[in-house]
Amino acid sequence: MLVNVAVGLRGVDRTLIEAAATEGAGRWHSLWKIEAPLASPTILAGVRMGLTLAMTGAIVAEFIAASSGLGYLMEFARSQYDAPLLFASALTVVAVAVIAFVTVGVIERSIVDWE
């Protein structure tokens, strides 16, 4: 996510920042009013990717060393040969990931209204 923030901020056209400085905008004003809105699509893409990878990492960690959670439930169901429980927990993981992904997309559309 940090890389996407850096890439997004570096991708902003420098002439816009220089024009704002010419009009008297300070560094913070330029950052919040020009750079952040223009970099927000790249930043939010990083948030989407980071959210998905964080959820995957949490589930894998629960496979290995947890005593509760969806990853633990999936591992327990696998060890007990309980296919319905395994698929129910896997579908729950997928549903949570899709809801999170769509939520970030809705936030992105509300923030980035010029595209």
Phi, psi and omega per residue, in radians:
M1 nan -0.652 3.133
L2 -1.105 -0.665 3.116
V3 -1.118 -0.724 3.125
N4 -1.138 -0.638 3.085
V5 -1.110 -0.806 -3.139
A6 -1.120 -0.753 3.131
V7 -1.140 -0.723 3.122
G8 -1.099 -0.752 -3.138
L9 -1.237 -0.604 3.105
R10 -1.297 -0.363 -3.131
G11 -1.417 -0.111 3.129
V12 -1.251 2.384 -3.127
D13 -1.069 2.127 -3.084
R14 -1.152 -0.446 3.131
T15 -1.163 -0.542 3.073
L16 -1.175 -0.719 3.128
I17 -1.176 -0.717 3.101
E18 -1.150 -0.663 3.100
A19 -1.126 -0.702 3.098
A20 -1.146 -0.683 3.102
A21 -1.141 -0.629 3.103
T22 -1.126 -0.602 3.131
E23 -1.448 0.007 3.052
G24 1.780 0.155 3.122
A25 -1.302 2.350 3.078
G26 -1.390 3.120 -3.106
R27 -1.105 -0.788 -3.125
W28 -1.196 -0.709 3.111
H29 -1.095 -0.742 3.107
S30 -1.113 -0.693 -3.140
L31 -1.123 -0.826 -3.044
W32 -1.396 -0.547 -3.064
K33 -1.696 -0.370 -3.085
I34 -2.090 -1.016 -3.019
E35 -1.196 -0.832 -3.098
A36 -1.093 -0.815 3.106
P37 -1.106 -0.667 -3.134
L38 -1.279 -0.469 3.129
A39 -1.583 -0.117 -3.030
S40 -1.048 -0.624 3.081
P41 -1.058 -0.719 3.132
T42 -1.226 -0.694 3.130
I43 -1.123 -0.776 -3.131
L44 -1.216 -0.501 3.019
A45 -1.124 -0.667 3.063
G46 -1.151 -0.652 3.090
V47 -1.122 -0.756 3.097
R48 -1.039 -0.830 -3.113
M49 -1.163 -0.753 3.140
G50 -1.127 -0.672 3.112
L51 -1.113 -0.764 3.125
T52 -1.124 -0.769 -3.140
L53 -1.209 -0.598 3.105
A54 -1.150 -0.711 3.107
M55 -1.135 -0.729 3.101
T56 -1.083 -0.769 3.122
G57 -1.097 -0.681 3.128
A58 -1.149 -0.733 3.136
I59 -1.137 -0.759 3.130
V60 -1.122 -0.700 3.098
A61 -1.102 -0.649 3.098
E62 -1.208 -0.521 3.050
F63 -1.030 -0.713 -2.960
I64 -1.475 -0.867 -2.916
A65 -2.472 0.743 3.126
A66 -2.119 2.771 3.068
S67 -2.015 0.134 3.055
S68 -2.786 2.945 3.131
G69 1.884 2.980 -3.093
L70 -1.180 -0.658 3.094
G71 -1.114 -0.735 3.079
Y72 -1.101 -0.737 3.140
L73 -1.093 -0.704 3.110
M74 -1.136 -0.748 3.130
E75 -1.151 -0.701 3.095
F76 -1.096 -0.799 3.139
A77 -1.090 -0.672 3.106
R78 -1.128 -0.741 -3.114
S79 -1.220 -0.432 3.131
Q80 -1.674 0.064 -3.092
Y81 0.965 0.707 -3.136
D82 -1.785 1.474 -3.068
A83 -1.068 -0.751 3.127
P84 -1.055 -0.722 3.104
L85 -1.155 -0.688 3.117
L86 -1.082 -0.818 -3.131
F87 -1.218 -0.623 3.106
A88 -1.124 -0.747 3.121
S89 -1.232 -0.634 3.089
A90 -1.139 -0.726 3.095
L91 -1.162 -0.567 3.064
T92 -1.143 -0.738 3.087
V93 -1.063 -0.793 3.130
V94 -1.090 -0.735 -3.139
A95 -1.106 -0.753 3.121
V96 -1.117 -0.741 3.134
A97 -1.128 -0.739 3.131
V98 -1.148 -0.726 3.113
I99 -1.087 -0.747 3.117
A100 -1.123 -0.744 -3.138
F101 -1.100 -0.774 -3.140
V102 -1.183 -0.661 3.118
T103 -1.073 -0.770 3.092
V104 -1.133 -0.630 3.081
G105 -1.107 -0.707 3.101
V106 -1.146 -0.740 3.091
I107 -1.088 -0.711 3.128
E108 -1.093 -0.760 3.128
R109 -1.157 -0.559 3.125
S110 -1.337 -0.521 3.133
I111 -1.452 -0.800 -3.084
V112 -1.695 1.461 -3.066
D113 -1.672 0.014 -3.117
W114 -1.671 -0.117 -3.135
E115 -1.629 nan nan
